[in-house]
Each structure stands twice: as C-alpha cells, then as structure tokens.
Amino acid sequence: MAAVSGTARRVWKAVAWYVNGVTGQSRYVAYVAHERERHPDRAPLTEREFWRAHYAQQDADPGARCC
C-alpha cells in the first residue's frame, strides 16, 4: 500500500511540475529565486507586479509571436 501511495505522490508531483511549466507559473518562482540570490538588497516584485511587467515587455517587443 505504501508503494502505491509513493508512486501516486510522485506522479502527482510530476504532473504539477509539468502544468506549472506549461502555464508559466514557474517563471515567477525562478524570478524570486534569482532576485534573492543575485540582488538580496532589493525586494522582489509581487507576483502581480511581475506578471504586469512581463506582459508589458511582451507587448513592447513581441518577437516571434504570431499575433
């Protein structure tokens, strides 16, 4: 029974990791980790501020997006 529970837990973690990567949620986590490591004197943006800046940058420089 414990083996099944452990397998289910690993599968759930893998699915959650994949979904976070596809939806971009891992970007904010990576940003906060970067800010804390490289710029400990600065307070990182809130998640809302981060996404506003991210989308503003995408709108300013669309790059290879189709639309």
Phi and psi restraints in degrees (range 20) as a CNS / XPLOR table:
assign (resid 1 and name C) (resid 2 and name N)
       (resid 2 and name CA) (resid 2 and name C) 1.0 -65.9 20.0 2
assign (resid 2 and name N) (resid 2 and name CA)
       (resid 2 and name C) (resid 3 and name N) 1.0 -33.8 20.0 2
assign (resid 2 and name C) (resid 3 and name N)
       (resid 3 and name CA) (resid 3 and name C) 1.0 -66.1 20.0 2
assign (resid 3 and name N) (resid 3 and name CA)
       (resid 3 and name C) (resid 4 and name N) 1.0 -39.9 20.0 2
assign (resid 3 and name C) (resid 4 and name N)
       (resid 4 and name CA) (resid 4 and name C) 1.0 -65.4 20.0 2
assign (resid 4 and name N) (resid 4 and name CA)
       (resid 4 and name C) (resid 5 and name N) 1.0 -42.8 20.0 2
assign (resid 4 and name C) (resid 5 and name N)
       (resid 5 and name CA) (resid 5 and name C) 1.0 -62.6 20.0 2
assign (resid 5 and name N) (resid 5 and name CA)
       (resid 5 and name C) (resid 6 and name N) 1.0 -42.8 20.0 2
assign (resid 5 and name C) (resid 6 and name N)
       (resid 6 and name CA) (resid 6 and name C) 1.0 -64.9 20.0 2
assign (resid 6 and name N) (resid 6 and name CA)
       (resid 6 and name C) (resid 7 and name N) 1.0 -40.0 20.0 2
assign (resid 6 and name C) (resid 7 and name N)
       (resid 7 and name CA) (resid 7 and name C) 1.0 -65.7 20.0 2
assign (resid 7 and name N) (resid 7 and name CA)
       (resid 7 and name C) (resid 8 and name N) 1.0 -44.2 20.0 2
assign (resid 7 and name C) (resid 8 and name N)
       (resid 8 and name CA) (resid 8 and name C) 1.0 -61.6 20.0 2
assign (resid 8 and name N) (resid 8 and name CA)
       (resid 8 and name C) (resid 9 and name N) 1.0 -39.1 20.0 2
assign (resid 8 and name C) (resid 9 and name N)
       (resid 9 and name CA) (resid 9 and name C) 1.0 -65.1 20.0 2
assign (resid 9 and name N) (resid 9 and name CA)
       (resid 9 and name C) (resid 10 and name N) 1.0 -43.4 20.0 2
assign (resid 9 and name C) (resid 10 and name N)
       (resid 10 and name CA) (resid 10 and name C) 1.0 -65.0 20.0 2
assign (resid 10 and name N) (resid 10 and name CA)
       (resid 10 and name C) (resid 11 and name N) 1.0 -39.9 20.0 2
assign (resid 10 and name C) (resid 11 and name N)
       (resid 11 and name CA) (resid 11 and name C) 1.0 -64.1 20.0 2
assign (resid 11 and name N) (resid 11 and name CA)
       (resid 11 and name C) (resid 12 and name N) 1.0 -44.7 20.0 2
assign (resid 11 and name C) (resid 12 and name N)
       (resid 12 and name CA) (resid 12 and name C) 1.0 -61.0 20.0 2
assign (resid 12 and name N) (resid 12 and name CA)
       (resid 12 and name C) (resid 13 and name N) 1.0 -43.2 20.0 2
assign (resid 12 and name C) (resid 13 and name N)
       (resid 13 and name CA) (resid 13 and name C) 1.0 -63.7 20.0 2
assign (resid 13 and name N) (resid 13 and name CA)
       (resid 13 and name C) (resid 14 and name N) 1.0 -39.1 20.0 2
assign (resid 13 and name C) (resid 14 and name N)
       (resid 14 and name CA) (resid 14 and name C) 1.0 -65.7 20.0 2
assign (resid 14 and name N) (resid 14 and name CA)
       (resid 14 and name C) (resid 15 and name N) 1.0 -42.4 20.0 2
assign (resid 14 and name C) (resid 15 and name N)
       (resid 15 and name CA) (resid 15 and name C) 1.0 -64.8 20.0 2
assign (resid 15 and name N) (resid 15 and name CA)
       (resid 15 and name C) (resid 16 and name N) 1.0 -44.0 20.0 2
assign (resid 15 and name C) (resid 16 and name N)
       (resid 16 and name CA) (resid 16 and name C) 1.0 -63.0 20.0 2
assign (resid 16 and name N) (resid 16 and name CA)
       (resid 16 and name C) (resid 17 and name N) 1.0 -41.5 20.0 2
assign (resid 16 and name C) (resid 17 and name N)
       (resid 17 and name CA) (resid 17 and name C) 1.0 -60.8 20.0 2
assign (resid 17 and name N) (resid 17 and name CA)
       (resid 17 and name C) (resid 18 and name N) 1.0 -45.2 20.0 2
assign (resid 17 and name C) (resid 18 and name N)
       (resid 18 and name CA) (resid 18 and name C) 1.0 -63.6 20.0 2
assign (resid 18 and name N) (resid 18 and name CA)
       (resid 18 and name C) (resid 19 and name N) 1.0 -47.6 20.0 2
assign (resid 18 and name C) (resid 19 and name N)
       (resid 19 and name CA) (resid 19 and name C) 1.0 -62.1 20.0 2
assign (resid 19 and name N) (resid 19 and name CA)
       (resid 19 and name C) (resid 20 and name N) 1.0 -42.4 20.0 2
assign (resid 19 and name C) (resid 20 and name N)
       (resid 20 and name CA) (resid 20 and name C) 1.0 -62.9 20.0 2
assign (resid 20 and name N) (resid 20 and name CA)
       (resid 20 and name C) (resid 21 and name N) 1.0 -36.5 20.0 2
assign (resid 20 and name C) (resid 21 and name N)
       (resid 21 and name CA) (resid 21 and name C) 1.0 -69.3 20.0 2
assign (resid 21 and name N) (resid 21 and name CA)
       (resid 21 and name C) (resid 22 and name N) 1.0 -42.6 20.0 2
assign (resid 21 and name C) (resid 22 and name N)
       (resid 22 and name CA) (resid 22 and name C) 1.0 -67.6 20.0 2
assign (resid 22 and name N) (resid 22 and name CA)
       (resid 22 and name C) (resid 23 and name N) 1.0 -41.2 20.0 2
assign (resid 22 and name C) (resid 23 and name N)
       (resid 23 and name CA) (resid 23 and name C) 1.0 -81.1 20.0 2
assign (resid 23 and name N) (resid 23 and name CA)
       (resid 23 and name C) (resid 24 and name N) 1.0 -11.8 20.0 2
assign (resid 23 and name C) (resid 24 and name N)
       (resid 24 and name CA) (resid 24 and name C) 1.0 90.6 20.0 2
assign (resid 24 and name N) (resid 24 and name CA)
       (resid 24 and name C) (resid 25 and name N) 1.0 1.6 20.0 2
assign (resid 24 and name C) (resid 25 and name N)
       (resid 25 and name CA) (resid 25 and name C) 1.0 -62.0 20.0 2
assign (resid 25 and name N) (resid 25 and name CA)
       (resid 25 and name C) (resid 26 and name N) 1.0 -27.1 20.0 2
assign (resid 25 and name C) (resid 26 and name N)
       (resid 26 and name CA) (resid 26 and name C) 1.0 -72.0 20.0 2
assign (resid 26 and name N) (resid 26 and name CA)
       (resid 26 and name C) (resid 27 and name N) 1.0 -15.4 20.0 2
assign (resid 26 and name C) (resid 27 and name N)
       (resid 27 and name CA) (resid 27 and name C) 1.0 -64.3 20.0 2
assign (resid 27 and name N) (resid 27 and name CA)
       (resid 27 and name C) (resid 28 and name N) 1.0 -42.7 20.0 2
assign (resid 27 and name C) (resid 28 and name N)
       (resid 28 and name CA) (resid 28 and name C) 1.0 -66.3 20.0 2
assign (resid 28 and name N) (resid 28 and name CA)
       (resid 28 and name C) (resid 29 and name N) 1.0 -41.4 20.0 2
assign (resid 28 and name C) (resid 29 and name N)
       (resid 29 and name CA) (resid 29 and name C) 1.0 -61.0 20.0 2
assign (resid 29 and name N) (resid 29 and name CA)
       (resid 29 and name C) (resid 30 and name N) 1.0 -42.7 20.0 2
assign (resid 29 and name C) (resid 30 and name N)
       (resid 30 and name CA) (resid 30 and name C) 1.0 -65.6 20.0 2
assign (resid 30 and name N) (resid 30 and name CA)
       (resid 30 and name C) (resid 31 and name N) 1.0 -38.8 20.0 2
assign (resid 30 and name C) (resid 31 and name N)
       (resid 31 and name CA) (resid 31 and name C) 1.0 -62.1 20.0 2
assign (resid 31 and name N) (resid 31 and name CA)
       (resid 31 and name C) (resid 32 and name N) 1.0 -46.8 20.0 2
assign (resid 31 and name C) (resid 32 and name N)
       (resid 32 and name CA) (resid 32 and name C) 1.0 -63.0 20.0 2
assign (resid 32 and name N) (resid 32 and name CA)
       (resid 32 and name C) (resid 33 and name N) 1.0 -42.3 20.0 2
assign (resid 32 and name C) (resid 33 and name N)
       (resid 33 and name CA) (resid 33 and name C) 1.0 -62.2 20.0 2
assign (resid 33 and name N) (resid 33 and name CA)
       (resid 33 and name C) (resid 34 and name N) 1.0 -41.8 20.0 2
assign (resid 33 and name C) (resid 34 and name N)
       (resid 34 and name CA) (resid 34 and name C) 1.0 -62.6 20.0 2
assign (resid 34 and name N) (resid 34 and name CA)
       (resid 34 and name C) (resid 35 and name N) 1.0 -47.3 20.0 2
assign (resid 34 and name C) (resid 35 and name N)
       (resid 35 and name CA) (resid 35 and name C) 1.0 -60.9 20.0 2
assign (resid 35 and name N) (resid 35 and name CA)
       (resid 35 and name C) (resid 36 and name N) 1.0 -43.0 20.0 2
assign (resid 35 and name C) (resid 36 and name N)
       (resid 36 and name CA) (resid 36 and name C) 1.0 -67.6 20.0 2
assign (resid 36 and name N) (resid 36 and name CA)
       (resid 36 and name C) (resid 37 and name N) 1.0 -34.9 20.0 2
assign (resid 36 and name C) (resid 37 and name N)
       (resid 37 and name CA) (resid 37 and name C) 1.0 -78.9 20.0 2
assign (resid 37 and name N) (resid 37 and name CA)
       (resid 37 and name C) (resid 38 and name N) 1.0 -46.2 20.0 2
assign (resid 37 and name C) (resid 38 and name N)
       (resid 38 and name CA) (resid 38 and name C) 1.0 -92.6 20.0 2
assign (resid 38 and name N) (resid 38 and name CA)
       (resid 38 and name C) (resid 39 and name N) 1.0 -27.2 20.0 2
assign (resid 38 and name C) (resid 39 and name N)
       (resid 39 and name CA) (resid 39 and name C) 1.0 -134.3 20.0 2
assign (resid 39 and name N) (resid 39 and name CA)
       (resid 39 and name C) (resid 40 and name N) 1.0 64.3 20.0 2
assign (resid 39 and name C) (resid 40 and name N)
       (resid 40 and name CA) (resid 40 and name C) 1.0 -65.3 20.0 2
assign (resid 40 and name N) (resid 40 and name CA)
       (resid 40 and name C) (resid 41 and name N) 1.0 -18.0 20.0 2
assign (resid 40 and name C) (resid 41 and name N)
       (resid 41 and name CA) (resid 41 and name C) 1.0 -81.4 20.0 2
assign (resid 41 and name N) (resid 41 and name CA)
       (resid 41 and name C) (resid 42 and name N) 1.0 -13.9 20.0 2
assign (resid 41 and name C) (resid 42 and name N)
       (resid 42 and name CA) (resid 42 and name C) 1.0 -101.7 20.0 2
assign (resid 42 and name N) (resid 42 and name CA)
       (resid 42 and name C) (resid 43 and name N) 1.0 143.1 20.0 2
assign (resid 42 and name C) (resid 43 and name N)
       (resid 43 and name CA) (resid 43 and name C) 1.0 -82.6 20.0 2
assign (resid 43 and name N) (resid 43 and name CA)
       (resid 43 and name C) (resid 44 and name N) 1.0 130.8 20.0 2
assign (resid 43 and name C) (resid 44 and name N)
       (resid 44 and name CA) (resid 44 and name C) 1.0 -67.9 20.0 2
assign (resid 44 and name N) (resid 44 and name CA)
       (resid 44 and name C) (resid 45 and name N) 1.0 156.7 20.0 2
assign (resid 44 and name C) (resid 45 and name N)
       (resid 45 and name CA) (resid 45 and name C) 1.0 -62.9 20.0 2
assign (resid 45 and name N) (resid 45 and name CA)
       (resid 45 and name C) (resid 46 and name N) 1.0 153.5 20.0 2
assign (resid 45 and name C) (resid 46 and name N)
       (resid 46 and name CA) (resid 46 and name C) 1.0 -69.7 20.0 2
assign (resid 46 and name N) (resid 46 and name CA)
       (resid 46 and name C) (resid 47 and name N) 1.0 166.5 20.0 2
assign (resid 46 and name C) (resid 47 and name N)
       (resid 47 and name CA) (resid 47 and name C) 1.0 -61.0 20.0 2
assign (resid 47 and name N) (resid 47 and name CA)
       (resid 47 and name C) (resid 48 and name N) 1.0 -39.9 20.0 2
assign (resid 47 and name C) (resid 48 and name N)
       (resid 48 and name CA) (resid 48 and name C) 1.0 -64.0 20.0 2
assign (resid 48 and name N) (resid 48 and name CA)
       (resid 48 and name C) (resid 49 and name N) 1.0 -44.7 20.0 2
assign (resid 48 and name C) (resid 49 and name N)
       (resid 49 and name CA) (resid 49 and name C) 1.0 -63.0 20.0 2
assign (resid 49 and name N) (resid 49 and name CA)
       (resid 49 and name C) (resid 50 and name N) 1.0 -39.8 20.0 2
assign (resid 49 and name C) (resid 50 and name N)
       (resid 50 and name CA) (resid 50 and name C) 1.0 -59.9 20.0 2
assign (resid 50 and name N) (resid 50 and name CA)
       (resid 50 and name C) (resid 51 and name N) 1.0 -48.2 20.0 2
assign (resid 50 and name C) (resid 51 and name N)
       (resid 51 and name CA) (resid 51 and name C) 1.0 -69.2 20.0 2
assign (resid 51 and name N) (resid 51 and name CA)
       (resid 51 and name C) (resid 52 and name N) 1.0 -34.7 20.0 2
assign (resid 51 and name C) (resid 52 and name N)
       (resid 52 and name CA) (resid 52 and name C) 1.0 -61.1 20.0 2
assign (resid 52 and name N) (resid 52 and name CA)
       (resid 52 and name C) (resid 53 and name N) 1.0 -46.3 20.0 2
assign (resid 52 and name C) (resid 53 and name N)
       (resid 53 and name CA) (resid 53 and name C) 1.0 -65.5 20.0 2
assign (resid 53 and name N) (resid 53 and name CA)
       (resid 53 and name C) (resid 54 and name N) 1.0 -39.3 20.0 2
assign (resid 53 and name C) (resid 54 and name N)
       (resid 54 and name CA) (resid 54 and name C) 1.0 -62.1 20.0 2
assign (resid 54 and name N) (resid 54 and name CA)
       (resid 54 and name C) (resid 55 and name N) 1.0 -48.3 20.0 2
assign (resid 54 and name C) (resid 55 and name N)
       (resid 55 and name CA) (resid 55 and name C) 1.0 -71.0 20.0 2
assign (resid 55 and name N) (resid 55 and name CA)
       (resid 55 and name C) (resid 56 and name N) 1.0 -33.1 20.0 2
assign (resid 55 and name C) (resid 56 and name N)
       (resid 56 and name CA) (resid 56 and name C) 1.0 -64.3 20.0 2
assign (resid 56 and name N) (resid 56 and name CA)
       (resid 56 and name C) (resid 57 and name N) 1.0 -40.3 20.0 2
assign (resid 56 and name C) (resid 57 and name N)
       (resid 57 and name CA) (resid 57 and name C) 1.0 -64.5 20.0 2
assign (resid 57 and name N) (resid 57 and name CA)
       (resid 57 and name C) (resid 58 and name N) 1.0 -40.8 20.0 2
assign (resid 57 and name C) (resid 58 and name N)
       (resid 58 and name CA) (resid 58 and name C) 1.0 -64.0 20.0 2
assign (resid 58 and name N) (resid 58 and name CA)
       (resid 58 and name C) (resid 59 and name N) 1.0 -39.7 20.0 2
assign (resid 58 and name C) (resid 59 and name N)
       (resid 59 and name CA) (resid 59 and name C) 1.0 -68.6 20.0 2
assign (resid 59 and name N) (resid 59 and name CA)
       (resid 59 and name C) (resid 60 and name N) 1.0 -36.9 20.0 2
assign (resid 59 and name C) (resid 60 and name N)
       (resid 60 and name CA) (resid 60 and name C) 1.0 -71.1 20.0 2
assign (resid 60 and name N) (resid 60 and name CA)
       (resid 60 and name C) (resid 61 and name N) 1.0 -33.9 20.0 2
assign (resid 60 and name C) (resid 61 and name N)
       (resid 61 and name CA) (resid 61 and name C) 1.0 -136.8 20.0 2
assign (resid 61 and name N) (resid 61 and name CA)
       (resid 61 and name C) (resid 62 and name N) 1.0 82.7 20.0 2
assign (resid 61 and name C) (resid 62 and name N)
       (resid 62 and name CA) (resid 62 and name C) 1.0 -67.0 20.0 2
assign (resid 62 and name N) (resid 62 and name CA)
       (resid 62 and name C) (resid 63 and name N) 1.0 -20.8 20.0 2
assign (resid 62 and name C) (resid 63 and name N)
       (resid 63 and name CA) (resid 63 and name C) 1.0 62.6 20.0 2
assign (resid 63 and name N) (resid 63 and name CA)
       (resid 63 and name C) (resid 64 and name N) 1.0 -126.0 20.0 2
assign (resid 63 and name C) (resid 64 and name N)
       (resid 64 and name CA) (resid 64 and name C) 1.0 -95.6 20.0 2
assign (resid 64 and name N) (resid 64 and name CA)
       (resid 64 and name C) (resid 65 and name N) 1.0 13.5 20.0 2
assign (resid 64 and name C) (resid 65 and name N)
       (resid 65 and name CA) (resid 65 and name C) 1.0 -65.8 20.0 2
assign (resid 65 and name N) (resid 65 and name CA)
       (resid 65 and name C) (resid 66 and name N) 1.0 150.2 20.0 2
assign (resid 65 and name C) (resid 66 and name N)
       (resid 66 and name CA) (resid 66 and name C) 1.0 -80.4 20.0 2
assign (resid 66 and name N) (resid 66 and name CA)
       (resid 66 and name C) (resid 67 and name N) 1.0 -23.8 20.0 2
